[in-house]
Amino acid sequence: MNVLIPSYEPDQRLVELIQRLRKMTDASIVVVDDGSGERFRGIFDAVRAAGCTVLTHLSNMGKGRALKTGFRYLMERGSKEAVVCADSDGQHAPKDIVAVAQAIEARQSTMVLGSRKFTGNVPLRSRFGNRLTCKIFDAVTGVGIGDTQTGLRGYPSQMLGWLCQVPGERFEYEMNLLLEAPAQGYHIAELPIETIYLDDNRSSHFRPIADSLKVYLPILKYCASSIMSGLLDFVLLLVLQLVTSNLLLAVIGARVGSSLANYTINRRYVFSRSKNKGIGSSVLRYSLLAATILALNYGLLHLLHITLSVPLVPAKLATECVLFLFSFWCQRRFVY
């Protein structure tokens, strides 16, 4: 197997991790120095002395870029073995790294996540942040994952090319991987691992505000796009209902106008991996989805507004809330 460790300003724990791994496995270990600088040369010299390959960024470029540097190196070597990515701060036990590697060997087209259980003495920000992210991820994708922020992940060799193409340069890269994997036909499996936090996780370079925004960015962009399209749909519905006094025509007209705007925004800015591809197939899939949502929109709106006599404004808001998550899941899974 291959072990890939992105590292920025590490301490002696990186050397200790490698020494312990050497006693358990003869894996090829690649360490990416993400611009740590001269002050940390001694650590990386010790890593080289332990038989590891060290790749160096001249400046700090982010965890996502460091991982891609390692993936490209393994591709250029023609590696046919799985790669396990681990953090350099002592949070991943060597036995768990080896266990993830063994789990990959039994699967094809599947990434394996080392999933922490967050029991015991775990910093509140880590426990709360991970639970929040998992809930949001589950809500918008329909995929339940117990630890979306784990840095211990294993990938089969056939995924290397795709791993280099996923957008993201820093901590958001690992979230993007999870969001895009199902659409590419890759499965996600989890393996329980030990939860280790040293010194209240002070060695982490994760910036709670700036990096959290980047992690949530794909979801936030979709929310913004949906809000703008929803407002347009809402305004068109009221105008067309006033002009035509026909609910069906108003719903259809409003949905067509807002769908055109939503498709353009999503293809260009939200699901950006498709913006340089041909639009033919995605237009067809989006049109089918729009037709489905249109039918659901009218059915729910008719039920609430006509059958149950709910006023149009709250009925419309309730309908949009129900269809919001369904639309996001379909677009990421099938359209783009």
C-alpha positions as CSV (number, residue, x, y, z in Angstrom):
1,M,0.0,0.0,0.0
2,N,0.9,3.7,-0.2
3,V,0.6,6.1,2.8
4,L,0.3,9.8,1.9
5,I,0.8,12.4,4.7
6,P,0.3,16.1,4.0
7,S,2.2,18.1,6.6
8,Y,2.5,21.7,7.5
9,E,4.9,22.8,10.3
10,P,4.9,19.3,11.9
11,D,6.6,18.4,15.2
12,Q,8.2,15.2,16.4
13,R,4.9,13.4,16.3
14,L,5.3,13.0,12.5
15,V,8.6,11.2,12.9
16,E,7.1,9.0,15.7
17,L,4.2,8.1,13.5
18,I,6.5,7.0,10.7
19,Q,8.7,5.0,13.0
20,R,5.7,3.2,14.3
21,L,4.3,2.6,10.8
22,R,7.6,1.1,9.8
23,K,7.3,-1.5,12.5
24,M,3.9,-2.6,11.2
25,T,4.1,-2.4,7.4
26,D,6.5,-2.1,4.5
27,A,4.2,0.5,2.8
28,S,5.6,3.2,0.6
29,I,5.3,6.5,2.6
30,V,5.0,9.8,0.9
31,V,5.1,13.0,2.9
32,V,4.3,16.4,1.4
33,D,5.9,19.4,3.1
34,D,3.4,22.1,2.4
35,G,5.7,25.1,2.6
36,S,6.8,24.6,6.3
37,G,10.0,26.5,5.8
38,E,13.6,26.3,7.0
39,R,12.7,26.0,10.7
40,F,11.2,22.5,10.1
41,R,14.0,21.1,7.8
42,G,15.2,18.9,10.6
43,I,11.9,17.1,10.9
44,F,11.7,16.4,7.2
45,D,15.4,15.3,7.1
46,A,14.4,12.7,9.8
47,V,11.5,11.7,7.7
48,R,13.8,11.1,4.7
49,A,16.2,9.2,6.9
50,A,13.3,6.9,7.8
51,G,13.0,5.9,4.1
52,C,10.1,8.2,3.1
53,T,9.7,10.2,0.0
54,V,9.4,13.9,0.8
55,L,7.7,16.3,-1.8
56,T,8.1,20.0,-1.0
57,H,6.0,23.0,-1.7
58,L,8.0,26.3,-1.6
59,S,5.0,28.0,0.0
60,N,1.9,26.9,1.9
61,M,-0.7,26.0,-0.7
62,G,-3.2,24.1,1.5
63,K,-4.1,20.6,2.4
64,G,-6.1,19.9,-0.8
65,R,-3.2,20.9,-3.0
66,A,-0.7,18.9,-0.9
67,L,-2.9,15.8,-1.3
68,K,-3.1,16.4,-5.1
69,T,0.7,16.7,-5.2
70,G,1.0,13.3,-3.6
71,F,-1.7,11.7,-5.8
72,R,0.0,13.0,-9.0
73,Y,3.4,11.6,-7.8
74,L,1.9,8.2,-7.3
75,M,0.2,8.3,-10.7
76,E,3.5,9.3,-12.3
77,R,5.2,6.3,-10.6
78,G,2.5,4.1,-12.1
79,S,1.4,2.9,-8.7
80,K,-1.3,0.2,-8.8
81,E,-1.7,0.0,-5.0
82,A,-4.3,1.8,-2.8
83,V,-3.3,5.0,-1.0
84,V,-4.2,5.8,2.6
85,C,-4.1,9.5,3.6
86,A,-3.4,10.3,7.2
87,D,-2.7,13.5,9.2
88,S,0.8,14.3,10.6
89,D,-0.3,15.4,14.1
90,G,-0.6,12.1,15.8
91,Q,-4.4,11.9,15.6
92,H,-4.4,8.6,13.6
93,A,-3.1,5.4,15.2
94,P,-0.8,3.3,13.0
95,K,-3.1,0.3,13.5
96,D,-6.0,2.3,12.1
97,I,-4.0,3.4,9.1
98,V,-3.2,-0.3,8.4
99,A,-6.8,-1.3,9.0
100,V,-8.1,1.2,6.5
101,A,-5.6,-0.1,3.9
102,Q,-6.8,-3.6,4.5
103,A,-10.4,-2.5,4.1
104,I,-9.7,-0.9,0.7
105,E,-8.3,-4.2,-0.6
106,A,-11.6,-5.9,-0.2
107,R,-13.5,-3.2,-2.2
108,Q,-13.6,-1.7,-5.7
109,S,-14.5,1.9,-6.6
110,T,-15.0,2.6,-2.9
111,M,-13.3,5.1,-0.6
112,V,-12.9,4.1,3.0
113,L,-13.2,6.7,5.8
114,G,-11.7,6.2,9.2
115,S,-14.7,7.3,11.2
116,R,-14.2,8.6,14.7
117,K,-16.8,8.1,17.3
118,F,-16.1,11.3,19.3
119,T,-16.4,9.7,22.7
120,G,-14.3,10.6,25.7
121,N,-12.3,13.8,26.1
122,V,-13.0,15.4,22.7
123,P,-12.8,19.3,22.3
124,L,-16.2,20.8,22.1
125,R,-15.5,22.6,18.8
126,S,-14.5,19.3,17.1
127,R,-17.5,17.4,18.5
128,F,-20.0,20.1,17.6
129,G,-18.4,21.0,14.2
130,N,-18.4,17.5,13.0
131,R,-21.9,16.7,14.0
132,L,-23.2,19.8,12.4
133,T,-21.4,19.1,9.1
134,C,-22.6,15.5,9.1
135,K,-26.2,16.6,9.6
136,I,-26.0,19.2,6.8
137,F,-24.2,16.7,4.5
138,D,-26.9,14.0,5.2
139,A,-29.7,16.6,4.6
140,V,-28.5,17.8,1.2
141,T,-27.1,14.5,-0.2
142,G,-29.2,11.8,1.4
143,V,-25.9,10.0,2.3
144,G,-25.4,9.4,6.0
145,I,-21.8,9.7,7.1
146,G,-20.6,9.6,10.7
147,D,-17.4,11.6,10.3
148,T,-17.2,14.0,7.3
149,Q,-14.1,15.7,8.6
150,T,-11.8,12.7,9.1
151,G,-8.4,13.0,7.6
152,L,-7.8,9.2,7.6
153,R,-9.1,8.1,4.2
154,G,-8.3,5.3,1.8
155,Y,-8.7,5.3,-2.0
156,P,-8.1,2.5,-4.5
157,S,-5.5,3.3,-7.2
158,Q,-8.1,3.7,-10.0
159,M,-9.5,6.8,-8.2
160,L,-6.2,8.7,-8.4
161,G,-7.0,10.5,-11.7
162,W,-10.3,11.7,-10.4
163,L,-8.8,12.7,-7.1
164,C,-6.5,15.1,-8.9
165,Q,-9.5,16.8,-10.7
166,V,-11.8,17.5,-7.7
167,P,-11.8,21.2,-7.0
168,G,-10.5,22.7,-3.8
169,E,-7.0,23.7,-2.5
170,R,-7.4,23.7,1.2
171,F,-9.7,21.9,3.8
172,E,-12.7,22.2,1.5
173,Y,-11.1,19.7,-0.8
174,E,-12.0,16.8,1.4
175,M,-15.7,17.9,1.6
176,N,-15.8,18.3,-2.2
177,L,-14.6,14.7,-2.5
178,L,-17.5,13.4,-0.5
179,L,-20.0,15.6,-2.3
180,E,-18.8,14.5,-5.8
181,A,-18.0,10.8,-5.2
182,P,-21.6,9.5,-5.6
183,A,-22.1,11.3,-8.9
184,Q,-18.9,9.6,-10.2
185,G,-20.1,6.2,-9.2
186,Y,-17.8,5.9,-6.2
187,H,-19.1,4.5,-3.0
188,I,-18.2,5.6,0.5
189,A,-17.6,3.1,3.3
190,E,-16.7,3.8,7.0
191,L,-14.4,2.0,9.4
192,P,-14.5,2.8,13.1
193,I,-11.2,4.1,14.4
194,E,-9.9,5.4,17.7
195,T,-10.5,9.1,18.5
196,I,-7.3,10.8,19.5
197,Y,-7.0,14.5,20.5
198,L,-3.7,15.7,21.9
199,D,-3.3,19.1,23.8
200,D,-7.0,19.9,23.0
201,N,-6.1,19.7,19.3
202,R,-3.9,22.8,19.4
203,S,-1.7,21.4,16.7
204,S,-4.5,21.6,14.1
205,H,-4.1,24.2,11.4
206,F,-7.8,24.3,10.7
207,R,-9.1,27.9,11.0
208,P,-12.6,27.5,12.5
209,I,-14.3,30.4,10.6
210,A,-12.3,30.8,7.4
211,D,-11.9,27.1,6.7
212,S,-15.4,26.2,7.8
213,L,-16.8,28.6,5.2
214,K,-14.7,26.9,2.6
215,V,-15.9,23.5,3.7
216,Y,-19.5,24.5,3.5
217,L,-19.0,26.6,0.3
218,P,-20.5,24.0,-2.1
219,I,-23.6,23.8,0.0
220,L,-23.7,27.6,0.6
221,K,-23.5,28.3,-3.1
222,Y,-26.3,26.0,-3.8
223,C,-28.4,27.6,-1.1
224,A,-27.7,31.1,-2.6
225,S,-28.6,29.9,-6.1
226,S,-31.8,28.3,-4.8
227,I,-32.8,31.4,-2.9
228,M,-32.3,33.6,-5.9
229,S,-34.2,31.3,-8.1
230,G,-36.9,30.8,-5.5
231,L,-37.4,34.6,-5.2
232,L,-37.7,34.8,-9.0
233,D,-40.2,31.9,-9.0
234,F,-42.2,33.5,-6.2
235,V,-42.4,36.9,-7.9
236,L,-43.3,35.3,-11.3
237,L,-46.0,33.2,-9.6
238,L,-47.7,36.2,-8.0
239,V,-47.5,38.3,-11.2
240,L,-48.8,35.5,-13.4
241,Q,-51.5,34.5,-11.0
242,L,-52.7,38.2,-10.9
243,V,-52.6,38.5,-14.7
244,T,-54.1,35.1,-15.6
245,S,-56.1,34.0,-12.5
246,N,-55.1,30.5,-13.4
247,L,-52.9,28.6,-10.9
248,L,-51.7,26.0,-13.3
249,L,-50.5,28.6,-15.9
250,A,-48.9,30.7,-13.1
251,V,-47.0,27.7,-11.7
252,I,-45.8,26.6,-15.1
253,G,-44.7,30.1,-16.2
254,A,-43.0,30.8,-12.9
255,R,-41.2,27.5,-12.9
256,V,-40.0,27.8,-16.5
257,G,-38.5,31.2,-15.9
258,S,-36.9,30.4,-12.6
259,S,-35.6,27.0,-13.9
260,L,-33.7,28.7,-16.8
261,A,-32.1,31.1,-14.3
262,N,-31.3,28.2,-11.8
263,Y,-29.7,26.0,-14.5
264,T,-27.5,28.8,-15.7
265,I,-26.3,29.7,-12.2
266,N,-25.8,26.1,-11.0
267,R,-23.9,25.0,-14.1
268,R,-21.6,28.1,-14.0
269,Y,-21.0,28.6,-10.3
270,V,-22.3,25.8,-8.1
271,F,-21.5,22.5,-9.8
272,S,-18.5,24.1,-11.6
273,R,-16.9,20.8,-12.7
274,S,-19.4,20.8,-15.6
275,K,-19.0,24.3,-16.9
276,N,-16.4,23.4,-19.4
277,K,-18.3,20.4,-20.7
278,G,-21.1,20.2,-23.3
279,I,-24.5,21.3,-22.1
280,G,-26.6,18.8,-24.1
281,S,-26.8,16.0,-21.6
282,S,-27.0,18.1,-18.6
283,V,-29.8,20.2,-20.2
284,L,-31.8,17.1,-20.9
285,R,-31.4,15.7,-17.3
286,Y,-32.1,19.1,-15.8
287,S,-35.2,19.4,-18.0
288,L,-36.5,16.1,-16.8
289,L,-35.8,17.1,-13.2
290,A,-37.5,20.4,-13.7
291,A,-40.6,18.7,-15.1
292,T,-40.7,16.3,-12.1
293,I,-40.3,19.2,-9.7
294,L,-42.9,21.2,-11.6
295,A,-45.4,18.3,-11.2
296,L,-44.6,17.9,-7.5
297,N,-44.7,21.7,-7.0
298,Y,-48.2,22.0,-8.5
299,G,-49.4,18.9,-6.7
300,L,-48.2,20.1,-3.3
301,L,-49.4,23.6,-3.9
302,H,-52.8,22.5,-5.0
303,L,-53.1,20.3,-2.0
304,L,-52.2,23.1,0.4
305,H,-53.8,26.1,-1.3
306,I,-56.9,24.6,-3.0
307,T,-57.7,21.5,-1.0
308,L,-56.6,22.6,2.5
309,S,-57.3,26.3,1.9
310,V,-53.8,27.4,3.1
311,P,-53.1,31.0,1.9
312,L,-50.9,31.1,-1.3
313,V,-47.8,32.7,0.3
314,P,-47.3,30.2,3.2
315,A,-48.4,27.3,0.9
316,K,-45.7,28.3,-1.6
317,L,-43.0,28.6,1.1
318,A,-43.9,25.2,2.5
319,T,-43.8,23.6,-0.9
320,E,-40.4,25.2,-1.7
321,C,-38.9,23.9,1.5
322,V,-40.0,20.4,0.8
323,L,-38.5,20.4,-2.7
324,F,-35.3,22.2,-1.9
325,L,-33.3,19.3,-0.6
326,F,-34.7,16.9,-3.1
327,S,-33.6,19.2,-6.0
328,F,-30.1,19.6,-4.6
329,W,-29.6,15.8,-4.2
330,C,-30.9,15.1,-7.8
331,Q,-28.7,17.8,-9.4
332,R,-25.5,16.7,-7.7
333,R,-26.3,13.0,-8.2
334,F,-27.8,12.9,-11.7
335,V,-27.7,16.3,-13.6
336,Y,-24.1,17.6,-13.4
